[in-house]
């Protein structure tokens, strides 16, 4: 058994040694494809052995670096998939991608078009971390949005693309020495970012062609070899691994507890492996399984009797108590227990705590603020749960409590003047105040339109005023109405005749001329009412109105005509009538119409009249 373990340890040590050797070799075992060898499907390369920049410095400051395609590699547009940071993009061998499929005119490429230079990745996929340096001494001639041009003292232009512009250590016109910092590898590409890499190319004069982009691949290979130096010394891995050995096993231990029967043991193994060309050793502790028998082993002695428990409920006084110890059985600690009866006194023990105080209640009325509230709990009495209550006085604030909601708004009143239009209106509600009902009122402004309301009725007619012709006079009367919030006077006029005018058998105030018209005019802004009707009489063209008045073609009209007044009355208050038997001339017809209208009005007003006989002739 010991020999088998030793052999296994030896094989394991050899594998570890070979793995340790492979790690440094992977970092320094630089391999590359020949110039002009492109990834399959990416185009036809330019096979050449020319080094267009002998002695130049590798453009990325630190190794390792990896030359391969950004477009046809992992994560590229035409690549096999994956991401730009895939491990495959950061491994050897190098691949040339000068003349890779592009649209640029390239005289040295077999297809006449292709990629102008070489893409390369720094040690890791991190952008803005790895510095680039001047490949030759020279002058910075141009800096674009993502490019830096270095005109070497050898006459060739060395171009760097996709650097972090914010990291640039040079500016146009700067004189630089080979190895001087330029900027950091990034993914800047104008407005659209590219993958994290450095595009490097060379521009040189070619016989028969002129100035053009030449292959930088061979110059990059030689400068990279100079950067990383020769490979490290080698080590005989098999001979080194044969020195590995292991010591004796320790006693069985490492049990999880006192009864655990499965433990472990350990030994130290020394492994030899090649590292950086030397055979070096490392120690490692190995562990193995082992076992023991623990059945019947007392792990812990009897404990003291436990608390009295096992009650039916909180107030139960009869219970039991137990004690236990631990012993080992089948590799596990198991408990052995004993029990005995016990009692406790629970009187007064709280079963349920005091409840919250109830809502304050028991008020005399809706506005009463003094009430009472209760709370309760449960306690043990003689082994049973029993209720216990408390009561206390309480108060609430009822001020402002609404008993009845707001009523409707009242009539608009309280105007500043008889014709004032802006007043106020009120409403009320019932609320509590000081433990008693109280009325609360609210008011607001209001407005009504009083235009046209009569504040003072028409006065008596004035005397008949006339000029040289006593038969053509005018008399007036006035009243007061509201207009635009103010009290204004409104006048009314009508034609009248002086004494001695009129046809035979007529009365004073009649037309007196056949075919004449009596025009009753209105002053003011109110429409005529049923009791104040304007009448125009013309015996040539008459029509009966709804009020019994006669309306002719010259009747007064319009919304601002004001109240219309009936024909003039006799001094006794009754309308004059024509003399019985008189000829029905034009003036007489007008007087008859006026008489009819006055009679209708007297009937409405119930005013008795003892005038002349009004029967028709």
C-alpha positions in Angstrom: 0.0 0.0 0.0 2.8 2.4 0.9 4.6 1.7 -2.4 1.4 2.4 -4.4 1.0 5.7 -2.6 4.7 6.6 -3.2 4.3 5.9 -6.9 1.2 7.9 -7.1 2.9 10.8 -5.4 5.8 10.5 -7.8 3.6 10.7 -10.9 1.7 13.6 -9.4 4.9 15.4 -8.7 6.0 14.8 -12.3 2.8 16.2 -13.7 3.0 19.3 -11.5 6.6 19.8 -12.5 5.8 19.6 -16.2 2.9 22.1 -15.7 5.2 24.5 -13.8 7.7 24.2 -16.7 5.0 24.8 -19.3 3.8 28.1 -17.7 7.1 30.1 -18.2 7.6 28.6 -21.6 4.2 29.8 -22.7 5.2 33.3 -21.8 8.5 33.2 -23.6 8.1 30.6 -26.3 7.7 33.2 -29.0 6.5 31.8 -32.3 5.3 33.4 -35.5 4.0 32.7 -38.9 6.2 33.9 -41.9 5.5 37.3 -43.4 2.6 37.2 -45.8 0.8 34.3 -44.0 -2.8 35.5 -43.3 -5.6 33.8 -41.5 -7.6 31.6 -43.9 -10.3 33.5 -45.7 -8.9 37.0 -44.8 -7.1 37.6 -48.1 -3.8 37.0 -49.8 -0.7 38.3 -48.0 2.5 39.9 -49.3 5.3 37.4 -48.9 8.6 39.2 -48.3 11.8 38.9 -46.4 12.5 42.7 -46.4 12.9 44.4 -43.1 11.9 48.0 -43.9 13.0 49.4 -40.5 16.0 47.5 -39.2 17.1 48.3 -35.7 13.8 49.9 -34.8 12.3 49.5 -31.3 9.1 47.4 -30.8 6.2 50.0 -30.6 4.6 48.5 -27.5 6.7 49.2 -24.4 6.1 45.8 -22.5 6.0 42.2 -23.6 4.2 40.0 -24.3 2.3 41.4 -27.2 0.3 39.5 -29.9 0.1 40.3 -33.6 -3.2 39.0 -35.2 -6.3 40.2 -37.0 -8.9 42.4 -35.4 -11.5 41.8 -38.1 -11.0 38.0 -38.7 -10.0 37.0 -35.2 -12.2 36.2 -32.2 -14.8 38.9 -31.6 -14.1 40.4 -35.1 -16.8 41.2 -37.7 -15.7 38.2 -39.8 -14.2 36.2 -37.0 -15.3 32.8 -35.7 -17.3 34.4 -32.8 -16.4 35.0 -29.2 -15.1 38.3 -27.9 -12.1 40.6 -28.4 -10.8 39.6 -25.0 -10.8 35.8 -25.7 -7.7 33.9 -24.7 -7.1 32.9 -28.4 -6.3 36.6 -29.2 -3.6 36.7 -26.6 -1.5 33.7 -27.6 1.3 32.8 -30.1 1.9 32.3 -32.9 1.8 35.7 -34.5 -0.1 36.2 -37.8 0.6 38.8 -40.5 -2.5 40.9 -41.5 -0.8 43.4 -43.9 -2.8 43.2 -47.2 -5.8 41.7 -45.3 -9.1 42.3 -47.2 -9.8 46.1 -47.2 -10.7 48.7 -49.8 -7.4 50.7 -49.5 -5.3 50.9 -52.7 -2.1 49.0 -51.9 0.4 48.6 -54.8 2.4 45.9 -52.9 -0.6 43.7 -52.2 -1.4 40.9 -54.6 -5.0 42.1 -55.1 -3.9 45.7 -55.4 -6.0 46.5 -52.3 -5.7 45.7 -48.6 -4.9 46.5 -45.0 -2.2 49.2 -44.7 -0.3 47.8 -41.7 -0.3 45.4 -38.8 -2.8 45.1 -35.9 -1.4 44.0 -32.5 -2.7 43.5 -29.0 -0.9 44.4 -25.7 -0.3 42.0 -22.8 -4.0 42.2 -21.7 -7.3 43.4 -23.1 -7.4 46.4 -20.9 -7.6 49.7 -22.7 -5.7 52.9 -21.7 -3.1 50.8 -19.7 -0.3 49.8 -22.0 2.2 52.4 -23.3 3.5 52.7 -26.8 7.0 54.1 -27.5 8.8 55.8 -30.4 10.2 53.0 -32.7 12.9 55.4 -34.0 14.1 58.9 -33.2 12.5 61.6 -35.2 9.8 64.3 -35.3 6.0 64.1 -34.6 4.6 65.6 -37.9 0.8 65.0 -37.4 -1.8 64.1 -34.8 -5.3 63.2 -35.9 -8.4 62.2 -34.1 -7.0 58.7 -33.6 -3.5 58.8 -35.3 0.0 59.9 -34.6 2.7 60.3 -37.4 6.3 59.9 -36.5 8.7 60.9 -39.2 11.9 59.0 -38.5 15.4 60.3 -39.0 15.7 57.4 -41.5 13.2 59.1 -43.7 10.4 56.6 -43.1 7.0 57.5 -41.5 6.0 55.3 -38.5 2.2 55.6 -37.9 0.3 54.7 -34.7 -3.5 54.4 -34.7 -6.2 54.0 -32.0 -4.2 55.5 -29.1 -5.9 57.1 -26.1 -5.7 60.8 -27.2 -5.8 62.0 -23.6 -2.7 60.0 -22.8 -0.5 61.4 -25.6 2.9 62.6 -24.4 3.8 64.3 -27.6 2.5 67.1 -29.8 3.0 68.2 -33.4 6.6 69.3 -33.8 7.9 67.3 -30.8 11.4 65.8 -31.2 11.4 62.2 -29.8 14.1 59.7 -29.1 13.7 55.9 -29.7 11.9 54.3 -26.8 10.3 57.6 -25.6 6.6 57.3 -24.5 4.0 58.2 -27.1 0.5 57.2 -25.7 -1.5 54.3 -24.4 -3.1 51.5 -26.4 -6.9 52.1 -26.6 -9.9 51.7 -29.0 -10.4 55.2 -30.2 -11.5 55.5 -33.8 -13.1 58.9 -34.3 -16.8 58.7 -33.3 -17.1 54.9 -33.3 -14.8 52.8 -31.1 -12.9 49.8 -32.4 -11.4 46.9 -30.5 -8.6 47.5 -28.1 -5.4 47.3 -30.2 -2.6 49.2 -31.8 -2.5 49.5 -35.6 1.1 50.2 -36.7 2.3 50.8 -40.2 5.3 52.0 -42.2 5.4 54.5 -45.1 8.5 54.3 -47.2 9.7 55.0 -50.8 9.7 51.9 -53.0 11.6 51.8 -56.3 9.3 51.9 -59.3 6.2 52.7 -57.1 7.1 55.7 -55.0 6.0 56.5 -51.4 3.5 53.8 -50.2 2.7 51.6 -47.2 5.2 48.8 -46.8 5.0 45.6 -44.8 6.0 46.2 -41.1 5.9 42.5 -40.2 9.5 41.5 -40.4 10.6 44.7 -38.6 8.1 43.9 -35.8 9.4 40.3 -35.5 13.0 41.4 -35.2 12.3 44.3 -32.8 10.2 42.0 -30.6 13.0 39.4 -30.4 15.2 42.2 -29.2 12.6 43.2 -26.6 12.1 39.8 -25.0 15.7 38.6 -25.3 16.8 35.0 -25.7 14.7 32.2 -24.1 15.5 31.1 -20.5 17.8 28.2 -19.7 16.2 24.7 -19.9 15.8 22.1 -17.1 15.6 18.2 -17.4 12.0 17.9 -16.2 12.0 14.1 -15.7 15.2 14.0 -13.7 14.0 16.9 -11.6 10.6 15.3 -10.9 12.3 12.0 -9.8 13.6 13.7 -6.7 10.0 14.1 -5.3 9.2 12.0 -2.1 6.6 11.8 0.8 7.1 11.3 4.6 5.3 8.9 7.0 1.6 9.3 7.9 0.7 11.0 11.2 -1.6 9.5 13.9 -5.3 9.3 13.0 -7.1 12.5 14.1 -9.1 15.3 12.9 -12.4 14.0 14.2 -15.4 16.3 14.1 -16.5 15.4 17.6 -15.9 12.9 20.5 -18.0 10.1 18.8 -16.8 10.6 15.2 -15.1 7.4 14.0 -14.0 8.7 10.7 -10.8 10.8 10.9 -7.8 11.7 8.8 -4.1 11.5 8.8 -1.5 13.5 7.0 2.1 13.4 5.6 4.4 15.9 3.9 5.4 15.4 0.3 8.2 17.3 -1.4 7.8 17.9 -5.1 10.6 18.9 -7.5 9.9 20.7 -10.8 11.6 22.9 -13.3 11.1 26.6 -12.9 12.8 29.3 -15.0 15.3 26.7 -16.1 16.1 25.4 -12.6 14.9 22.4 -10.6 13.2 23.8 -7.6 11.3 22.1 -4.7 7.9 22.8 -3.1 6.3 21.0 -0.1 2.8 19.9 0.2 0.8 18.2 2.9 -1.3 15.2 1.9 -4.2 13.8 3.9 -5.7 10.3 4.1 -8.7 8.7 5.8 -8.5 6.6 9.0 -11.1 5.4 11.6 -11.7 4.4 15.3 -14.4 2.7 17.5 -16.3 5.0 20.0 -19.4 3.0 20.9 -20.5 3.4 24.6 -18.1 6.3 25.2 -19.8 8.8 27.6 -19.5 12.2 26.0 -21.2 14.2 28.8 -22.4 13.1 32.3 -26.0 13.4 33.6 -27.1 17.0 33.7 -29.1 18.5 36.5 -32.9 18.3 36.5 -34.3 20.7 34.0 -37.0 23.3 34.6 -40.6 22.1 35.3 -42.4 22.0 32.0 -44.8 20.2 29.8 -47.8 22.2 31.0 -51.2 21.9 29.2 -51.3 25.7 29.0 -49.9 28.8 30.6 -51.8 28.5 33.9 -51.4 24.7 34.3 -49.5 24.0 37.5 -48.8 20.2 37.0 -45.8 19.3 34.7 -42.7 17.3 34.5 -38.9 17.8 34.4 -36.0 15.8 32.9 -32.3 15.3 32.8 -30.0 13.8 30.2 -26.5 12.7 29.2 -24.7 12.0 25.9 -23.1 8.7 24.9 -21.6 7.4 21.6 -23.5 5.0 19.4 -22.5 4.1 15.9 -20.2 7.1 15.7 -22.8 9.6 16.8 -23.5 11.3 20.2 -27.0 10.3 21.4 -28.9 11.6 24.4 -30.2 9.4 27.2 -32.9 11.0 29.4 -34.9 10.6 32.6 -38.2 12.3 33.7 -40.1 13.1 36.9 -43.3 14.9 37.9 -43.2 18.5 39.3 -45.5 21.4 40.2 -45.4 25.2 40.1 -47.6 28.1 41.4 -49.1 30.2 38.5 -51.5 32.4 40.5 -51.2 36.0 39.2 -49.1 35.1 36.2 -50.1 37.2 33.2 -51.4 35.1 30.3 -52.2 38.0 27.9 -50.9 41.5 28.5 -53.1 44.5 28.9 -54.9 45.4 25.7 -54.8 48.9 24.4 -57.3 51.3 25.9 -60.6 51.2 24.1 -61.9 54.2 22.2 -63.2 56.9 24.5 -67.0 56.6 24.6 -70.1 57.0 26.9 -70.7 60.7 26.1 -73.9 62.5 27.1 -74.4 63.9 23.6 -72.5 64.6 20.4 -70.6 67.6 21.8 -69.7 66.1 25.2 -66.0 65.7 25.6 -65.8 63.7 28.8 -66.2 59.9 28.6 -64.6 56.7 29.7 -62.5 53.8 28.2 -61.5 50.3 29.2 -58.7 47.7 28.8 -58.4 44.1 29.8 -55.9 41.3 30.3 -55.8 37.6 31.3 -54.1 36.3 34.5 -53.9 32.9 36.1 -56.1 32.1 39.1 -56.2 28.6 40.6 -54.6 27.1 37.5 -57.0 28.7 35.0 -56.9 31.8 32.9 -59.3 34.5 34.1 -60.1 38.0 32.7 -59.1 41.2 34.6 -60.4 44.7 33.6 -59.5 48.4 34.2 -61.5 51.5 33.5 -60.4 55.2 33.3 -61.9 58.6 32.5 -61.0 60.1 29.1 -61.6 63.2 27.1 -61.8 64.0 23.5 -61.8 67.3 21.7 -65.2 68.0 20.0 -64.5 71.6 19.1 -65.3 72.0 15.4 -67.1 68.7 15.1 -69.8 69.1 12.5 -73.3 68.3 13.6 -75.2 69.5 10.6 -73.5 70.2 7.2 -73.4 73.5 5.5 -76.8 74.7 4.3 -77.5 76.3 1.0 -76.3 79.8 0.3 -78.8 82.5 1.2 -80.3 85.3 -0.9 -77.8 87.9 -2.2 -78.2 91.0 0.0 -76.3 93.7 1.8 -75.8 96.0 -1.2 -74.1 99.3 -0.6 -76.9 101.3 -2.4 -80.3 100.8 -3.9 -78.8 100.0 -7.3 -75.6 98.4 -6.0 -75.0 95.0 -7.7 -72.3 93.5 -5.5 -73.5 92.2 -2.1 -73.0 89.1 0.0 -74.8 85.9 0.8 -74.4 83.6 3.8 -74.8 79.9 4.8 -74.5 78.2 8.1 -73.9 74.8 9.7 -74.0 73.4 13.2 -70.7 72.4 15.0 -69.6 71.7 18.5 -67.9 74.4 20.5 -67.1 74.2 24.2 -69.1 71.0 24.7 -72.2 72.6 23.2 -73.8 72.9 19.8 -73.0 76.2 18.1 -73.9 77.8 14.8 -71.0 78.6 12.4 -71.6 81.0 9.5 -69.7 81.7 6.3 -70.2 84.4 3.8 -69.1 85.1 0.2 -69.5 87.9 -2.3 -72.3 87.8 -4.8 -73.5 89.9 -7.7 -76.9 90.5 -9.4 -77.9 92.5 -12.5 -80.2 95.4 -11.5 -80.2 97.2 -14.8 -83.7 98.5 -15.6 -85.2 98.0 -12.2 -87.5 101.0 -11.3 -86.5 102.7 -8.1 -89.0 105.6 -8.4 -92.2 105.5 -10.6 -93.1 108.0 -13.2 -94.3 111.4 -11.9 -97.1 113.5 -13.3 -96.9 114.9 -16.8 -95.5 118.3 -17.2 -97.6 121.1 -18.7 -97.9 121.1 -22.5 -95.1 123.1 -23.9 -95.4 124.5 -27.4 -94.1 127.3 -29.5 -96.1 129.5 -31.8 -98.4 126.7 -32.8 -100.5 125.7 -29.8 -101.5 122.5 -31.5 -98.0 121.1 -31.7 -96.7 120.8 -28.1 -94.8 118.3 -26.0 -95.2 117.2 -22.4 -92.8 115.1 -20.3 -92.6 113.1 -17.2 -89.7 111.3 -15.3 -88.9 108.2 -13.2 -85.7 106.7 -11.8 -84.2 103.3 -12.7 -81.0 101.3 -12.0 -78.3 101.3 -14.7 -74.7 100.0 -14.3 -75.0 99.9 -10.5 -76.2 103.5 -10.2 -79.6 105.2 -10.0 -80.3 107.3 -13.1 -83.2 109.4 -14.2 -85.3 108.5 -17.2 -87.7 110.8 -19.0 -90.7 110.2 -21.3 -92.3 112.6 -23.6 -95.4 112.7 -25.9 -97.1 115.2 -28.1 -99.8 117.4 -26.7 -102.1 120.3 -27.8 -102.9 123.5 -26.1 -106.4 124.9 -25.4 -108.6 125.7 -28.4 -107.0 123.0 -30.7 -108.9 120.1 -32.1 -111.9 119.3 -34.4 -115.4 120.3 -33.6 -116.9 118.1 -30.9 -113.4 117.0 -29.9 -111.6 117.5 -26.5 -108.5 119.4 -25.6 -105.6 117.2 -26.4 -107.0 115.6 -29.5 -105.4 115.7 -32.9 -107.8 118.4 -34.3 -106.8 117.5 -37.8 -108.2 114.8 -40.1 -105.6 112.2 -40.8 -103.2 113.6 -38.1 -101.2 111.2 -35.8 -100.6 111.3 -32.1 -97.0 110.2 -31.3 -96.3 109.1 -27.8 -92.5 108.9 -27.4 -90.5 107.1 -24.7 -87.2 108.2 -23.0 -85.0 105.7 -21.1 -83.8 102.1 -21.5 -86.8 99.8 -20.6 -89.1 98.0 -22.9 -92.8 99.1 -22.5 -94.9 97.1 -20.0 -98.5 96.0 -20.4 -99.7 99.0 -18.3 -97.4 101.6 -20.0 -98.1 101.1 -23.6 -97.0 103.5 -26.3 -99.7 104.2 -28.8 -99.4 105.7 -32.3 -102.7 106.3 -34.1 -103.0 106.9 -37.8 -106.5 106.6 -39.3 -105.0 105.7 -42.6 -103.5 102.4 -41.5 -104.4 100.9 -38.0 -104.1 97.5 -36.4 -105.3 96.2 -33.0 -102.6 95.3 -30.5 -102.7 92.6 -27.8 -103.4 95.2 -25.1 -106.2 96.8 -27.0 -103.9 99.6 -28.1 -103.6 100.6 -31.8 -100.1 100.4 -33.4 -99.4 102.2 -36.6 -96.3 102.5 -38.8 -94.8 105.2 -36.6 -94.9 103.2 -33.3 -91.9 103.5 -30.9 -89.6 100.4 -30.8 -86.2 99.1 -29.5 -84.7 97.6 -26.4 -83.8 101.0 -25.0 -87.3 102.5 -25.5 -88.0 102.5 -21.8 -91.5 102.2 -20.2 -94.3 103.4 -22.4 -97.0 105.6 -21.0 -100.7 105.6 -21.9 -102.4 108.7 -23.4 -103.1 111.7 -21.2 -105.9 111.5 -18.7 -108.5 114.0 -17.7 -108.0 116.0 -14.5 -110.4 113.6 -12.7 -108.1 110.7 -13.7 -110.4 109.4 -16.5 -109.8 109.5 -20.2 -111.7 112.2 -22.2 -114.3 111.0 -24.8 -115.6 112.6 -28.0 -119.0 114.3 -28.1 -121.8 111.9 -29.1 -122.9 112.5 -32.6 -119.6 114.1 -33.8 -118.4 113.1 -37.3 -115.7 110.3 -37.1 -112.9 112.4 -38.5 -109.2 111.2 -38.3 -108.7 113.1 -35.0 -111.9 111.6 -33.6 -110.7 108.1 -34.4 -107.4 108.7 -32.6 -109.3 109.9 -29.5 -111.6 106.9 -29.6 -108.6 104.6 -29.6 -107.0 106.5 -26.7 -110.3 106.3 -24.8 -110.5 102.5 -25.3 -107.0 102.0 -24.0 -107.6 104.1 -20.9 -110.8 102.2 -20.2 -108.9 98.9 -20.3 -106.3 100.3 -17.9 -108.9 101.5 -15.4 -110.4 98.1 -15.3 -107.1 96.6 -14.4 -106.5 99.1 -11.7 -110.1 99.0 -10.6 -110.4 102.9 -10.6 -114.0 104.1 -11.0 -114.6 106.8 -13.6 -117.6 109.1 -14.1 -116.7 110.7 -17.4 -118.7 111.5 -20.4 -120.7 108.9 -22.3 -118.2 106.7 -24.1 -120.7 105.0 -26.3 -119.9 105.1 -30.0 -121.9 107.8 -32.0 
